[in-house]
Amino acid sequence: LYGTTAGVTSTLHTSNGNLHIDAASGAYATYLNYYRGTGGVYFGNGASGSSANVTAAGAYTGTSLNVGSGAITSGLINGQTISSAANFTGTLNVATSVTSPYYYVTAGNGYGVGYWGSAPSTYGTFMSNSGTYQYGDVNDYYIANVMSSGTGRGFTWSYESTPSMALNASSGNLAIKGDFTLTGGDIKQG
């Protein structure tokens, strides 16, 4: 092998059909395609093709990527930037489910959870202090539950698969399966 440092030996070795390229013992490294050529490094698949390559700019392309127990700390994943704190920009589309002990929504009027592929102000739940959804004695911050227009639409509460209470969003009518108990107050007609 060609060397430029006196007293340091690199190794090119074969064993049982395997090829070993090793740097010298100690704090030395193995360089591929370092001095010439700008086409990058290709890893063959044993059938006259390649399964991965690293470009001269350092970008890895391969048929699969497995980081094992390691961590991805920078760069792009499917075109999205992800930091080590798992923050990212863009839209996250999940085909199955998202599990978390907490779900925090950024502070701001109308920010919340939208259902049925719609904004929270169409079908959803959100927090606000806008006068649009204030009603009765609620004239400051509130958590709004919104159902888009439709005479038979509303909200239901169920025990397992059996509904026990329903609110028609259009009429304001409340249907309760069981008793309605009032303690320490009055029922007032508005």
N, C-alpha and C positions, 0 to 999 in steps of 0.2 A: 504494500500500500504506500501511496505517496504521503509523506509527512513533512512538516515544517518545524516541528519542535523536537530538539534533541532529547533523547532519553525517555520519550513517551511513545508507547506502542499501542496502536489500535488493532483490532482483531477481525479477520474475515474467516469464518469457520463453518464447516459443514459437519452434520451428524445425522445419520439415519434419514438422509434425504432432505433435511432441514438446513436452511442457510441462516447463519447468525452473523449479525453486524454489531460489534460492540465497541464503544469508546474505551479509552484507557481507564484504569481504575482510578477512583477519586471523583473530583468535581468536574468531569468531562461529559460532553453530550454527543449524541449522534445527530448529524445534520444530513438531510436528504435534499438534493438539488440546490445546494447552497451557492456555488460559484457560477454556474452557467445554466442557461435554459430558463424560460419564463412560462412554461406550460403547466407548472405545478407538479404535484405528485399523485400518481394513480395507484390504486390498490386492485390487483387483479382478482378475478373470481375463480381462476383455475380452468376456465372454459373459453379462453380467448376474448374475454371481456373484463370490464372493471365494475366493481360494486361500490367504490367510493373514490373520491379524489379531494385534494386540498389545492386550491388555486394559489397562484403566486401572491395574491393579496391576502391569503389566509382564510378564505371561506371554505367550509367543509360541505361537501355534497355526498350523500350516500343513500343506499336503499333503506336504511333504518338507522335510528339513533337510540342508544340506550346509555343513559348516564349513571345507571346503577344507583348507588346510595349517594352519589355526588349531588351537586347543586349547579344550576345554571344561574350565573350572576350577572350576565349582561347579554346584549344582542337581541335579535329578533326571533320570535317563534311564530310561524305562520303569518309573518308580516306585522306582528304586534310587538311593541317593546315591553318587556317585563323586567322589573327591577328585583333585587334580592328581597325586597319587602313585599313582593307579589302585587305591586301596583302596576297598572297598565293603562294605556290609552286605547280607545276604540270600543267596539261592541263585543261583548262576550256572549256567544251563542252556545248553550249547553243542551245537548240532545237528551240527557237523562235527568239528573237532579243535582242540586247544589246543597251541601250540608255544611252548616256552620252553627256554632253556639250562639252567635249574635249576627244580626243584620242591621247595619247602620246606614241611614239615608243622609246624604249631605243636607245641611240646613238650608232652607229656602222655601218660600211659599210655593205650594203645589208639588214639591218633591215627594215621591212616595212609590208605591207599588201599583203598576198598571196590570190589568188582567185582559185576557182575550186579545192580546197583541195590540192593545190600545194604551193611550196616555192615562195616567192616574185620574185626570179630570174627566175622562169619559167613562171608564170602568176601573175604579181603583180606590185606594186608600192613601191619604196623604195628610200632612200637617200644614197649617197655614194660619194667618190672622187676617186674611182678606175678607172684606165684608160680604163677598159673594155667597159664601156658604154659612154665614152666621145666622142663628135662628133662636128665638126666645131669649132666655137669659144669657146665652153664650154670645159675647160680644168682643172677645179677645182671641187668643190662640185656641185652636180646636183641632181635632183629628176628624177629617171628613171621610165618609164612605159614599162614593158616588156611583150611581147607575144611570146609564144613558137612557134617553126617552123611550117610553113604551108603557102602555097602560097596565100590563100584567107583570112588570118587572119589579124586583125589589131584593130584599135580603132575608135569608132564613137562618135559623139556628136549629141544630139537630142533635139528638142523642143517638149516637151511632148512625144508622141510616134512616131514623125516624124523625121527621121535622116536628118541632115542638113550639116554634114561634116564627112568625113571618111579619115583615113590614113591607107594605106596598109603597115603593118609592114615589109613585105618581100621586096617589091619593093620601098618603100618610096614615092609612089604616093599619092598625097593629092587631094581629091575630095571635092569641095565646092559648095553647092547648090545656094548660093547667090553671091554677089559681093565680090571681094578681093580688099581692099583699102590699098594703100601704102602711108604713109606720111613721108617725110623727110628721104628717104633712097633710095637704089638702089636694083634692082633684079639682082643678080649675078649668073653666071653659074659656078658651082664648078668644 
